[in-house]
Amino acid sequence: MADDIVVLKKLGPATLLGTHNETTREFLALRSIGLINVVRQYGRRAFQDETRIVLDIELSPWRENSLNNELELEPKFTDYLGVKIPHIEIQLQPGRDVAGLIEAAANNWYLKQLGYSAVEEFMQRIENGMHS
């Protein structure tokens, strides 16, 4: 879809599409590697012209003395063109697996959309253990 420059298109009151500008189409800038052509390197299936924006993940520097492991985070949102998009901030430290963290955050968000809460299941296990 896009790297540093994401072009947003509002399709309706609750629907945003993300795409590229023609200049950046198929290109990805990788720090310490340089510019790559995603389609030539990984094939046509690794590239989408556009996609619906349903989640905003922000990568930020690690902040000491900040609560980074809350069990149940209050939902946060970012507003783009009048559309509220769920927002997740991931604080990074050197050596962390960024792709893995993003994948875990996105999968956890998706499970929540399906009605599953790991926190609820965890708390239920604790409660059941107290009554055993």
DOLUMLO-863320 format. One line per field, with one value per residue: residue number from 1; residue in three letters; x, y, z of N, C-alpha, C, CB in turn. Coordinates in nm, 2 decimals. Last residue first. Glycine has a CB too. Example, Ala and Ser with C-alpha at 12.3 -4.5 7.8 and 13.67 -1.06 7.14 Angstrom:
2
num: c(2|1)
residu: c(SER|ALA)
n_xx: c(1.28|1.32)
n_yy: c(-0.22|-0.57)
n_zz: c(0.71|0.78)
ca_xx: c(1.37|1.23)
ca_yy: c(-0.11|-0.45)
ca_zz: c(0.71|0.78)
c_xx: c(1.29|1.32)
c_yy: c(0.00|-0.33)
c_zz: c(0.79|0.78)
cb_xx: c(1.41|1.13)
cb_yy: c(-0.06|-0.45)
cb_zz: c(0.57|0.90)
***
This chain:
132
num: c(132|131|130|129|128|127|126|125|124|123|122|121|120|119|118|117|116|115|114|113|112|111|110|109|108|107|106|105|104|103|102|101|100|99|98|97|96|95|94|93|92|91|90|89|88|87|86|85|84|83|82|81|80|79|78|77|76|75|74|73|72|71|70|69|68|67|66|65|64|63|62|61|60|59|58|57|56|55|54|53|52|51|50|49|48|47|46|45|44|43|42|41|40|39|38|37|36|35|34|33|32|31|30|29|28|27|26|25|24|23|22|21|20|19|18|17|16|15|14|13|12|11|10|9|8|7|6|5|4|3|2|1)
residu: c(SER|HIS|MET|GLY|ASN|GLU|ILE|ARG|GLN|MET|PHE|GLU|GLU|VAL|ALA|SER|TYR|GLY|LEU|GLN|LYS|LEU|TYR|TRP|ASN|ASN|ALA|ALA|ALA|GLU|ILE|LEU|GLY|ALA|VAL|ASP|ARG|GLY|PRO|GLN|LEU|GLN|ILE|GLU|ILE|HIS|PRO|ILE|LYS|VAL|GLY|LEU|TYR|ASP|THR|PHE|LYS|PRO|GLU|LEU|GLU|LEU|GLU|ASN|ASN|LEU|SER|ASN|GLU|ARG|TRP|PRO|SER|LEU|GLU|ILE|ASP|LEU|VAL|ILE|ARG|THR|GLU|ASP|GLN|PHE|ALA|ARG|ARG|GLY|TYR|GLN|ARG|VAL|VAL|ASN|ILE|LEU|GLY|ILE|SER|ARG|LEU|ALA|LEU|PHE|GLU|ARG|THR|THR|GLU|ASN|HIS|THR|GLY|LEU|LEU|THR|ALA|PRO|GLY|LEU|LYS|LYS|LEU|VAL|VAL|ILE|ASP|ASP|ALA|MET)
n_xx: c(-1.12|-1.15|-0.93|-0.95|-1.15|-1.01|-0.81|-0.98|-1.09|-0.86|-0.82|-1.05|-1.02|-0.78|-0.85|-1.16|-1.35|-1.51|-1.39|-1.24|-1.04|-0.91|-0.80|-0.62|-0.44|-0.34|-0.21|-0.02|0.13|0.23|0.39|0.57|0.70|0.82|1.00|1.15|1.40|1.64|1.56|1.20|0.90|0.55|0.28|-0.06|-0.34|-0.67|-0.94|-1.05|-1.31|-1.31|-1.23|-0.98|-0.91|-0.84|-0.78|-0.85|-0.84|-0.97|-0.77|-0.63|-0.57|-0.31|-0.02|0.26|0.38|0.39|0.71|0.98|1.09|0.96|1.07|0.92|0.65|0.43|0.09|-0.16|-0.49|-0.72|-0.84|-0.86|-0.86|-0.62|-0.46|-0.28|-0.06|0.18|0.25|0.18|0.39|0.71|0.93|1.08|0.89|0.72|0.89|1.19|1.35|1.60|1.78|1.89|1.87|1.52|1.36|1.08|0.93|0.71|0.46|0.44|0.53|0.40|0.13|0.07|-0.14|-0.40|-0.67|-1.00|-1.25|-1.57|-1.78|-1.90|-1.70|-1.45|-1.17|-0.84|-0.50|-0.19|0.11|0.44|0.60|0.44|0.15|0.08)
n_yy: c(-2.34|-2.07|-1.97|-2.07|-1.91|-1.66|-1.72|-1.77|-1.51|-1.37|-1.48|-1.41|-1.13|-1.10|-1.19|-1.19|-1.20|-1.07|-1.00|-0.79|-0.93|-1.04|-0.80|-0.73|-0.95|-0.90|-0.66|-0.73|-0.93|-0.77|-0.60|-0.78|-0.88|-0.65|-0.59|-0.73|-0.53|-0.40|-0.11|-0.07|0.10|0.09|0.12|0.21|0.20|0.30|0.29|0.58|0.78|1.02|1.28|1.24|1.05|1.02|0.74|0.61|0.35|0.16|0.08|-0.24|-0.45|-0.46|-0.28|-0.23|0.01|0.30|0.44|0.45|0.54|0.47|0.40|0.57|0.41|0.34|0.30|0.18|0.17|-0.01|0.00|0.10|-0.11|-0.05|-0.07|-0.23|-0.44|-0.71|-0.97|-1.07|-1.01|-1.04|-0.95|-0.78|-0.65|-0.55|-0.37|-0.24|-0.04|0.17|0.07|-0.03|0.15|0.14|0.11|0.21|0.06|0.09|0.07|0.42|0.67|0.80|0.78|0.73|0.47|0.43|0.34|0.44|0.43|0.47|0.60|0.76|0.68|0.70|0.90|0.81|0.89|0.79|0.79|0.78|0.57|0.34|0.15|-0.12)
n_zz: c(4.40|4.39|4.28|4.02|3.92|3.91|3.72|3.50|3.47|3.40|3.14|3.01|3.01|2.87|2.62|2.48|2.18|1.98|1.75|1.83|1.97|1.75|1.65|1.85|1.82|1.57|1.62|1.81|1.67|1.46|1.61|1.72|1.48|1.39|1.60|1.85|2.00|1.98|2.16|2.22|2.17|2.24|2.04|2.06|1.86|1.78|1.56|1.41|1.30|1.05|0.98|0.88|1.15|1.48|1.68|2.01|2.25|2.51|2.79|2.83|3.07|3.18|3.10|3.07|3.10|3.25|3.27|3.33|3.00|2.69|2.36|2.08|1.89|1.64|1.62|1.42|1.36|1.16|0.92|0.60|0.32|0.06|-0.26|-0.40|-0.24|-0.26|-0.27|-0.52|-0.69|-0.52|-0.39|-0.57|-0.73|-0.53|-0.38|-0.43|-0.18|-0.06|0.23|0.47|0.67|0.65|0.35|0.17|-0.10|-0.39|-0.51|-0.55|-0.52|-0.73|-0.69|-0.35|-0.21|0.04|0.24|0.31|0.56|0.68|0.80|0.61|0.32|0.21|0.19|0.16|0.21|0.13|0.31|0.30|0.38|0.23|0.11|0.00)
ca_xx: c(-1.09|-1.27|-0.96|-0.84|-1.17|-1.13|-0.77|-0.89|-1.18|-0.93|-0.72|-1.02|-1.14|-0.79|-0.76|-1.07|-1.27|-1.56|-1.47|-1.35|-1.13|-0.98|-0.89|-0.73|-0.52|-0.42|-0.32|-0.12|0.06|0.14|0.28|0.49|0.62|0.72|0.90|1.10|1.27|1.64|1.65|1.34|1.00|0.68|0.38|0.08|-0.25|-0.52|-0.88|-0.98|-1.24|-1.34|-1.36|-1.09|-0.86|-0.94|-0.72|-0.88|-0.80|-0.96|-0.89|-0.61|-0.68|-0.38|-0.15|0.20|0.39|0.32|0.58|0.88|1.11|0.96|1.05|1.04|0.71|0.56|0.20|-0.05|-0.37|-0.64|-0.93|-0.79|-0.94|-0.68|-0.53|-0.30|-0.19|0.15|0.30|0.09|0.27|0.60|0.85|1.15|1.00|0.67|0.82|1.06|1.33|1.47|1.75|1.89|1.99|1.63|1.40|1.21|0.93|0.84|0.54|0.38|0.58|0.55|0.19|0.07|-0.01|-0.33|-0.53|-0.91|-1.13|-1.48|-1.69|-1.89|-1.83|-1.55|-1.29|-0.96|-0.63|-0.29|-0.02|0.33|0.60|0.54|0.23|0.00)
ca_yy: c(-2.48|-2.15|-1.93|-2.12|-2.05|-1.68|-1.68|-1.87|-1.63|-1.34|-1.49|-1.55|-1.19|-1.06|-1.27|-1.11|-1.27|-1.09|-1.12|-0.76|-0.85|-1.13|-0.88|-0.64|-0.93|-1.03|-0.66|-0.63|-0.97|-0.89|-0.54|-0.70|-0.97|-0.71|-0.50|-0.78|-0.59|-0.54|-0.18|-0.07|0.01|0.15|0.02|0.26|0.12|0.34|0.24|0.46|0.74|0.88|1.26|1.29|1.08|1.08|0.85|0.63|0.49|0.18|0.16|-0.10|-0.41|-0.58|-0.28|-0.37|-0.05|0.17|0.45|0.49|0.48|0.57|0.35|0.53|0.52|0.30|0.40|0.13|0.27|0.00|-0.04|0.13|-0.04|-0.13|0.00|-0.09|-0.41|-0.56|-0.89|-1.09|-0.93|-1.08|-1.05|-0.86|-0.72|-0.64|-0.48|-0.25|-0.17|0.16|0.16|-0.11|0.07|0.20|0.03|0.25|0.07|0.11|-0.05|0.29|0.57|0.81|0.71|0.82|0.54|0.39|0.39|0.36|0.50|0.39|0.52|0.82|0.70|0.64|0.87|0.84|0.85|0.87|0.72|0.86|0.70|0.35|0.27|0.00)
ca_zz: c(4.40|4.44|4.41|4.10|3.93|4.00|3.86|3.55|3.50|3.53|3.25|3.02|3.07|3.01|2.69|2.56|2.27|2.11|1.74|1.74|2.04|1.84|1.57|1.82|1.95|1.59|1.52|1.84|1.79|1.43|1.53|1.80|1.57|1.31|1.57|1.72|2.00|1.98|2.07|2.27|2.12|2.27|2.08|2.06|1.95|1.79|1.68|1.38|1.42|1.08|1.05|0.79|1.01|1.39|1.61|1.87|2.20|2.37|2.74|2.78|2.98|3.14|3.15|3.07|2.96|3.26|3.21|3.43|3.13|2.79|2.50|2.17|1.96|1.70|1.63|1.51|1.35|1.28|1.04|0.72|0.42|0.16|-0.16|-0.44|-0.26|-0.28|-0.16|-0.41|-0.70|-0.61|-0.32|-0.47|-0.79|-0.63|-0.32|-0.51|-0.25|-0.13|0.12|0.35|0.67|0.71|0.47|0.22|0.04|-0.32|-0.51|-0.58|-0.42|-0.72|-0.80|-0.46|-0.23|-0.08|0.24|0.23|0.50|0.60|0.89|0.74|0.38|0.13|0.28|0.08|0.26|0.08|0.29|0.25|0.46|0.33|0.12|0.00)
c_xx: c(-1.04|-1.24|-1.07|-0.86|-1.07|-1.16|-0.89|-0.85|-1.09|-1.02|-0.78|-0.92|-1.11|-0.91|-0.76|-0.98|-1.18|-1.48|-1.54|-1.45|-1.26|-1.08|-0.97|-0.84|-0.64|-0.50|-0.40|-0.24|-0.05|0.06|0.18|0.37|0.53|0.63|0.78|0.98|1.22|1.51|1.64|1.43|1.13|0.79|0.51|0.17|-0.11|-0.45|-0.72|-0.92|-1.19|-1.25|-1.40|-1.23|-0.98|-0.87|-0.83|-0.81|-0.83|-0.93|-0.87|-0.74|-0.67|-0.49|-0.23|0.06|0.32|0.30|0.52|0.74|1.01|0.98|1.06|0.99|0.83|0.62|0.32|0.06|-0.27|-0.52|-0.85|-0.88|-0.86|-0.76|-0.59|-0.36|-0.20|0.00|0.26|0.13|0.18|0.48|0.73|1.07|1.07|0.78|0.78|1.00|1.20|1.46|1.62|1.87|2.00|1.75|1.52|1.25|1.07|0.82|0.68|0.48|0.52|0.60|0.34|0.14|-0.03|-0.20|-0.47|-0.77|-1.05|-1.37|-1.59|-1.79|-1.80|-1.69|-1.40|-1.08|-0.74|-0.42|-0.12|0.21|0.49|0.52|0.33|0.09)
c_yy: c(-2.53|-2.30|-2.02|-2.09|-2.11|-1.83|-1.71|-1.84|-1.74|-1.45|-1.47|-1.57|-1.34|-1.12|-1.23|-1.20|-1.17|-1.16|-1.16|-0.88|-0.82|-1.06|-0.97|-0.72|-0.84|-1.01|-0.79|-0.64|-0.86|-0.93|-0.66|-0.64|-0.89|-0.81|-0.57|-0.70|-0.63|-0.61|-0.33|-0.14|0.04|0.05|0.09|0.14|0.18|0.25|0.26|0.41|0.60|0.84|1.12|1.27|1.12|1.11|0.90|0.75|0.49|0.33|0.18|-0.04|-0.27|-0.55|-0.40|-0.37|-0.19|0.11|0.31|0.51|0.53|0.50|0.46|0.49|0.48|0.42|0.33|0.24|0.22|0.09|-0.03|0.10|-0.02|-0.05|-0.10|-0.01|-0.26|-0.55|-0.75|-1.02|-0.95|-1.00|-1.10|-0.97|-0.82|-0.72|-0.59|-0.38|-0.16|0.03|0.13|-0.03|-0.02|0.10|0.10|0.18|0.11|0.11|-0.04|0.18|0.43|0.70|0.70|0.75|0.65|0.47|0.34|0.42|0.40|0.48|0.44|0.73|0.75|0.66|0.82|0.80|0.89|0.81|0.82|0.78|0.79|0.47|0.26|0.12)
c_zz: c(4.53|4.44|4.47|4.25|4.02|4.02|3.96|3.70|3.56|3.57|3.39|3.14|3.10|3.08|2.84|2.64|2.35|2.22|1.88|1.73|1.96|1.92|1.66|1.74|1.93|1.72|1.54|1.75|1.83|1.55|1.50|1.73|1.67|1.39|1.49|1.68|1.86|1.99|2.09|2.17|2.20|2.24|2.11|2.11|1.94|1.89|1.67|1.51|1.39|1.20|1.08|0.85|0.93|1.26|1.50|1.81|2.06|2.34|2.59|2.74|2.94|3.04|3.10|3.13|2.96|3.13|3.22|3.38|3.22|2.93|2.60|2.31|2.05|1.76|1.70|1.51|1.46|1.26|1.17|0.84|0.54|0.26|-0.06|-0.33|-0.30|-0.30|-0.16|-0.28|-0.58|-0.59|-0.41|-0.41|-0.70|-0.69|-0.42|-0.46|-0.33|-0.20|0.06|0.22|0.54|0.71|0.52|0.35|0.08|-0.17|-0.43|-0.59|-0.45|-0.63|-0.79|-0.57|-0.33|-0.09|0.10|0.23|0.42|0.53|0.81|0.83|0.52|0.19|0.18|0.17|0.17|0.13|0.24|0.22|0.42|0.41|0.23|0.00)
cb_xx: c(-0.98|-1.39|-0.99|-0.71|-1.17|-1.25|-0.73|-0.76|-1.25|-1.01|-0.61|-0.96|-1.26|-0.80|-0.61|-1.16|-1.18|-1.69|-1.39|-1.30|-1.07|-0.88|-0.82|-0.68|-0.43|-0.32|-0.26|-0.05|0.16|0.23|0.33|0.57|0.72|0.78|0.96|1.06|1.16|1.72|1.79|1.35|1.02|0.69|0.39|0.10|-0.25|-0.50|-0.91|-0.87|-1.33|-1.31|-1.47|-1.08|-0.78|-1.01|-0.59|-1.03|-0.65|-1.09|-0.91|-0.51|-0.82|-0.45|-0.23|0.30|0.53|0.18|0.59|0.93|1.26|0.83|1.15|1.13|0.61|0.65|0.15|0.00|-0.42|-0.59|-0.98|-0.74|-1.07|-0.57|-0.64|-0.38|-0.28|0.23|0.45|0.08|0.19|0.57|0.80|1.20|1.10|0.59|0.70|1.08|1.32|1.46|1.86|1.78|2.01|1.60|1.42|1.21|0.90|0.90|0.57|0.29|0.54|0.59|0.15|0.13|0.09|-0.42|-0.45|-0.96|-1.04|-1.56|-1.78|-2.02|-1.90|-1.53|-1.33|-0.97|-0.65|-0.29|-0.06|0.38|0.73|0.68|0.15|-0.09)
cb_yy: c(-2.51|-2.12|-1.79|-2.07|-2.12|-1.61|-1.53|-1.89|-1.67|-1.20|-1.39|-1.61|-1.18|-0.90|-1.25|-1.01|-1.37|-1.16|-1.24|-0.72|-0.72|-1.21|-0.96|-0.52|-0.88|-1.15|-0.67|-0.49|-0.98|-1.00|-0.48|-0.58|-1.05|-0.79|-0.38|-0.94|-0.50|-0.59|-0.12|-0.14|0.03|0.19|-0.09|0.38|-0.03|0.49|0.09|0.47|0.74|0.79|1.33|1.21|0.96|1.20|0.81|0.65|0.52|0.14|0.29|-0.09|-0.45|-0.65|-0.15|-0.46|-0.06|0.19|0.49|0.61|0.52|0.66|0.23|0.65|0.59|0.23|0.52|-0.01|0.42|-0.14|-0.18|0.28|-0.12|-0.21|0.10|-0.08|-0.43|-0.50|-0.91|-1.24|-0.96|-1.23|-0.99|-0.77|-0.62|-0.57|-0.44|-0.26|-0.29|0.27|0.14|-0.22|-0.01|0.24|-0.12|0.41|-0.07|0.24|-0.10|0.30|0.62|0.94|0.77|0.97|0.44|0.43|0.34|0.34|0.56|0.33|0.43|0.83|0.57|0.50|1.00|0.76|0.90|0.88|0.64|0.94|0.77|0.34|0.40|0.00)
cb_zz: c(4.29|4.35|4.42|4.06|3.79|3.93|3.87|3.46|3.37|3.52|3.23|2.89|2.99|3.01|2.63|2.66|2.20|2.10|1.70|1.60|2.09|1.93|1.46|1.74|2.06|1.60|1.37|1.83|1.91|1.38|1.40|1.87|1.65|1.19|1.49|1.73|2.06|2.10|2.08|2.41|1.98|2.42|1.97|2.16|1.92|1.81|1.70|1.27|1.55|0.95|0.97|0.65|0.95|1.44|1.54|1.85|2.24|2.30|2.82|2.67|3.04|3.26|3.11|3.14|2.92|3.34|3.06|3.51|3.18|2.79|2.54|2.18|2.06|1.60|1.71|1.48|1.37|1.33|1.02|0.72|0.45|0.24|-0.21|-0.57|-0.13|-0.40|-0.15|-0.38|-0.83|-0.58|-0.20|-0.36|-0.85|-0.74|-0.24|-0.66|-0.15|-0.23|0.01|0.35|0.79|0.86|0.43|0.24|0.10|-0.37|-0.65|-0.71|-0.28|-0.67|-0.93|-0.43|-0.29|-0.21|0.36|0.08|0.61|0.49|0.97|0.81|0.39|0.10|0.35|-0.05|0.40|-0.07|0.42|0.12|0.44|0.27|0.13|0.12)
***
